[in-house]
Amino acid sequence: MPVRARATKGCPFGSHRANGGLPQAAESLDANPTIWSNELLIDVEILNLDSSSMRQITEICDQDIEGIVKRIGEIVRARGKMHNPVTGSGGVLIGRVALVGPDFPEQTLHVGDRICTLVSLSLTPLVLERIDAVDCRSGQVVVCGHAVLFETGLFSRVPPDIPLSVSLALFDVAGAPGTVVKTVRPNDTVCILGSGKAGVLSLFAAREALGQTGRLIAIDHSAKVVDSVRALGVADETFCLDVRDSIAVFAALSKATDGMLADLTVNTTNIAGTEGASILVTKDRGRILFFSMATSFTRAALTAEGFGRDVQMLIGNGYTSGWVDTTLRLYRDNVGLSNFLNRVFSEEAPLGT
């Protein structure tokens, strides 16, 4: 693979690789490894597909590892990026710096430095030479390839004190706890839908913001997951419910809160059809943070209108100032959380080949 940089700058937002458009919206990207002077070339080691995308690919391939590998390869070859055409989402990656363009903003990087990108794979130029392993549970895919980071692309150096697979999981969803800790207000009743990595981190972020005030409720469809969350002791109440069943979720929350419902609802699920539950469990003038790539914002808007519910609906942004520091601090400061994530995303977790 040639490792060199052009003498000229590309567009800071990457439009030069998207036929003049924006990279995320583009059908395909130019992933040529000959970078412009304001780009960064990365030797990719691991992709972390977002939960919604991994779930969709796993289901369509009927859990078959060879089929999953084939499908991921097809998407990347066709689009020049890992941009799931069904979910519209991507994920993040970990790799080592291969070349720093002379006009790339961060000149303290060196060849060989291990970094994690903090922008979506749905807008990151990517070529895969091979896929070595897939872990459907974590969404992590061991690969060999290269990627390009634009001048405006966010990244973080991988911390040496946190297992690599855990770091990747943390960086992938750092926007959720980073936003939750800023959105929770004292004395709020907070309801978290979904208890995957984003959900559990959001629970700890909400507890930190609430302190000893307010109320924290966790809901997930898996009894095993609910038992694990209950054991963490971070939520005041936990429920095992199918969050697609809006009426059942509403009934449980209404009973638990004496009809007061939630001031803030955070949706971190990876399945479609949960907008109704999010809206019904949130009181009038309450807030909903949709941090799920499976969300249909058309459905959410029309459902809120249909219910006559005056709620503020917030789109979860993968970036918010201080989000990485917040997430790493939550991991380091909460032994229960770190043990939980280390167990779930252990580097010794079995990977299908």
C-alpha positions in Angstrom: 0.0 0.0 0.0 1.5 3.4 -1.0 2.1 5.7 2.0 2.4 9.3 0.8 0.6 12.6 0.9 -0.4 15.0 -1.8 1.0 18.5 -1.7 -2.4 20.1 -1.7 -5.2 20.3 0.9 -8.6 18.6 0.6 -11.9 20.0 1.8 -11.8 20.1 5.7 -15.2 18.3 5.7 -14.1 15.6 3.2 -16.3 16.7 0.2 -13.3 16.0 -2.1 -13.8 12.3 -1.4 -17.6 12.5 -1.8 -18.0 13.9 -5.3 -18.4 17.4 -3.8 -21.1 16.4 -1.3 -20.9 15.6 2.4 -19.3 12.2 3.2 -22.1 10.9 5.5 -24.8 11.5 3.0 -22.8 10.2 0.0 -23.6 6.9 -1.6 -19.9 6.1 -1.8 -16.5 7.6 -0.9 -13.1 7.6 -2.5 -11.0 5.6 0.0 -7.7 5.9 -1.9 -4.8 5.7 0.6 -2.9 8.5 -1.1 -4.0 11.2 1.4 -4.3 15.0 0.9 -2.0 17.1 3.0 -4.7 17.8 5.7 -5.7 14.2 6.2 -4.6 11.3 8.4 -4.0 7.7 7.2 -4.8 4.9 9.7 -3.9 1.2 9.6 -7.1 -0.3 10.9 -7.2 -3.0 13.5 -10.7 -3.2 14.8 -14.1 -1.9 13.7 -16.8 -1.4 16.4 -20.1 -1.5 14.5 -22.8 0.4 16.2 -25.4 -1.8 18.0 -28.2 -1.2 15.6 -26.1 -2.0 12.5 -24.6 -5.1 14.1 -28.0 -6.4 15.1 -29.4 -5.8 11.6 -26.5 -7.6 9.8 -26.6 -10.5 12.3 -30.3 -11.0 11.9 -30.3 -10.8 8.1 -27.5 -13.3 8.0 -29.3 -15.6 10.5 -26.3 -15.5 12.9 -24.0 -17.1 10.3 -20.5 -15.7 10.8 -19.4 -16.4 7.2 -22.5 -14.5 6.0 -21.8 -11.6 8.4 -18.2 -11.3 7.2 -19.4 -11.4 3.6 -22.0 -8.7 4.2 -19.6 -6.4 5.9 -17.1 -6.8 3.1 -19.8 -6.1 0.5 -20.9 -2.9 2.2 -17.3 -1.6 2.5 -16.4 -2.5 -1.1 -19.5 -0.9 -2.5 -19.5 2.3 -0.5 -15.9 2.9 0.4 -17.0 3.2 4.1 -18.8 1.0 6.7 -22.2 2.6 6.2 -25.1 0.2 6.7 -27.6 1.0 4.0 -30.5 -0.3 6.1 -29.8 1.4 9.4 -27.9 4.3 8.0 -25.3 4.0 10.8 -21.7 3.0 11.1 -19.6 2.8 14.3 -16.0 3.7 15.1 -12.6 2.1 14.6 -9.2 1.6 16.3 -6.0 1.6 14.4 -2.5 2.9 14.3 -1.3 6.0 12.6 0.3 5.2 9.2 0.9 8.8 7.9 0.2 12.3 9.2 -0.4 14.8 6.5 1.8 17.9 6.9 -1.3 20.1 7.2 -3.3 17.8 9.5 -4.2 19.8 12.6 -2.7 17.5 15.2 1.0 17.3 14.5 1.9 15.6 17.8 0.8 12.3 16.4 3.5 9.8 15.4 3.4 6.8 13.1 2.5 3.8 15.1 0.3 5.7 17.7 -2.9 3.8 18.4 -6.0 5.9 18.2 -9.7 5.5 18.1 -11.8 7.6 15.7 -14.7 9.5 17.2 -16.6 10.1 14.0 -18.9 7.6 12.4 -17.7 4.9 10.1 -20.6 6.0 7.9 -18.5 9.0 6.8 -15.0 7.5 7.1 -13.2 6.4 3.9 -12.3 2.8 4.5 -10.8 -0.2 2.6 -10.6 -3.7 4.1 -8.0 -6.1 2.9 -9.4 -8.9 5.0 -11.8 -9.6 8.0 -10.2 -11.9 10.5 -12.9 -12.3 13.2 -16.3 -11.1 14.2 -17.9 -10.9 17.7 -21.6 -10.4 17.2 -22.2 -9.8 20.9 -19.9 -6.8 21.1 -20.1 -5.6 17.5 -16.3 -5.7 17.2 -14.7 -6.9 14.0 -11.0 -7.6 13.7 -9.7 -6.5 10.3 -6.8 -5.4 8.2 -7.2 -2.3 6.1 -6.8 1.4 6.0 -9.0 4.4 6.7 -8.7 8.2 6.2 -9.6 10.9 8.8 -10.4 14.3 7.5 -9.1 17.6 9.0 -12.3 18.0 11.1 -12.3 14.4 12.2 -12.3 13.7 15.9 -10.1 11.0 17.5 -8.6 10.1 20.8 -5.5 8.3 21.8 -6.2 4.9 23.3 -5.6 4.9 27.1 -3.0 2.4 28.2 -4.8 1.5 31.4 -8.1 0.3 29.8 -8.4 -3.0 27.9 -8.4 -2.3 24.1 -11.9 -3.8 23.5 -13.3 -1.9 26.4 -11.8 1.4 25.2 -13.4 0.8 21.8 -16.8 0.2 23.4 -16.5 3.3 25.6 -15.5 5.6 22.7 -18.3 4.2 20.5 -21.0 5.5 22.9 -19.3 8.3 24.8 -21.8 10.8 23.5 -24.6 9.1 25.5 -23.3 9.5 29.0 -21.6 12.8 28.0 -25.0 14.2 27.1 -27.0 12.6 29.9 -24.8 14.1 32.6 -25.5 17.6 31.1 -29.2 17.0 30.6 -30.3 15.5 34.0 -31.6 18.1 36.5 -31.8 17.7 40.3 -34.9 15.8 41.5 -35.6 14.5 38.0 -37.2 11.1 37.5 -35.0 9.6 34.8 -36.0 6.5 32.7 -33.4 4.7 30.7 -34.7 2.4 27.9 -32.1 -0.2 27.0 -29.3 -1.5 29.1 -26.5 -2.2 26.6 -23.2 -0.3 26.9 -24.8 3.1 26.2 -27.6 2.4 28.6 -25.5 1.3 31.5 -23.1 4.2 31.0 -26.1 6.5 30.9 -27.4 5.1 34.1 -24.1 5.9 35.9 -24.0 9.4 34.3 -27.6 10.0 35.4 -26.8 8.8 38.9 -23.8 11.1 39.1 -25.9 14.1 38.0 -28.8 13.2 40.4 -26.7 12.5 43.4 -29.0 11.4 46.2 -32.0 13.3 44.7 -34.5 12.2 42.1 -35.3 8.7 40.9 -33.6 6.4 38.3 -35.4 3.7 36.4 -33.9 1.1 34.0 -35.9 -0.9 31.5 -34.6 -3.7 29.2 -36.2 -6.7 27.4 -33.7 -9.2 28.6 -34.2 -10.7 32.1 -30.4 -11.6 32.2 -29.5 -8.0 31.5 -32.0 -6.6 34.0 -30.5 -8.9 36.7 -27.0 -7.7 35.9 -28.1 -4.0 36.0 -30.0 -4.6 39.3 -26.8 -6.1 40.8 -24.9 -2.9 39.9 -27.1 -1.0 42.4 -27.2 2.1 40.3 -30.9 2.2 39.4 -33.6 2.7 42.0 -35.9 0.4 40.0 -35.5 -2.0 37.1 -38.1 -3.6 34.8 -37.9 -6.4 32.3 -40.2 -5.3 29.5 -40.4 -5.3 25.7 -39.9 -1.6 24.9 -41.8 -2.1 21.7 -44.9 -2.7 23.8 -45.7 0.9 24.4 -48.8 0.3 26.5 -47.1 -2.2 28.8 -44.1 0.1 29.4 -46.4 3.0 30.1 -48.5 1.0 32.6 -45.4 -0.1 34.5 -43.9 3.4 34.6 -47.2 5.1 35.5 -47.7 2.7 38.4 -44.1 3.1 39.6 -44.3 6.9 39.6 -47.9 7.2 40.8 -48.8 8.7 37.4 -46.1 11.4 37.5 -44.0 9.7 34.7 -40.5 10.6 33.7 -38.9 14.1 33.5 -36.2 12.7 31.2 -36.3 9.5 29.1 -33.2 8.3 27.4 -33.7 5.8 24.6 -30.5 3.7 24.0 -32.2 0.7 22.4 -30.9 -1.0 19.2 -34.4 -2.0 17.9 -37.0 -0.2 15.9 -40.5 0.7 17.2 -39.6 2.1 20.6 -40.6 5.7 19.9 -44.1 5.2 21.4 -42.9 3.9 24.7 -40.4 6.8 25.0 -43.1 9.3 24.5 -45.8 7.7 26.7 -43.5 7.4 29.7 -42.4 11.0 29.5 -44.6 13.7 31.2 -45.8 16.8 29.5 -43.0 19.3 29.1 -40.5 16.5 29.8 -37.5 15.7 27.7 -36.6 12.7 25.6 -33.0 11.9 24.5 -33.1 9.6 21.5 -29.6 8.0 21.5 -30.6 5.1 19.3 -29.7 4.7 15.6 -32.9 2.6 15.2 -35.1 5.7 15.9 -37.4 7.0 13.2 -37.7 10.7 13.9 -40.7 10.9 11.6 -42.5 8.2 13.7 -41.4 10.0 16.9 -42.8 13.3 15.8 -46.1 11.9 14.5 -46.5 9.7 17.5 -46.1 12.6 19.9 -48.6 14.6 17.9 -51.0 11.7 18.0 -50.7 11.3 21.7 -51.1 15.0 22.3 -47.9 14.9 24.3 -45.9 18.2 24.6 -42.4 16.8 25.0 -39.0 18.1 23.9 -37.3 15.5 21.7 -33.5 15.7 21.6 -31.4 13.9 19.0 -28.4 12.1 20.6 -25.2 13.5 19.1 -22.1 11.3 19.1 -20.2 14.4 20.0 -20.6 16.8 23.0 -17.9 18.7 24.6 -16.0 16.8 27.3 -17.8 13.5 26.3 -14.7 11.3 26.3 -13.3 12.6 29.6 -16.7 12.1 31.2 -17.0 8.5 29.9 -13.5 7.5 30.9 -14.0 9.1 34.4 -17.2 7.2 34.9 -15.3 4.0 34.0 -12.4 4.7 36.3 -14.4 6.0 39.2 -17.0 3.2 39.4 -15.6 -0.2 40.2 -18.9 -1.9 39.5 -19.2 -0.3 36.1 -15.6 -1.1 35.1 -15.9 -4.7 36.3 -19.2 -5.0 34.3 -17.7 -3.6 31.1 -14.5 -5.6 31.5 -16.6 -8.8 31.7 -18.8 -7.9 28.8 -16.1 -6.7 26.5 -13.2 -8.8 27.7 -10.4 -9.1 25.2 -10.6 -12.8 25.9 -14.2 -12.9 24.6 -14.6 -15.6 21.9 -14.5 -14.2 18.4 -16.0 -16.2 15.5 -13.7 -16.6 12.5 
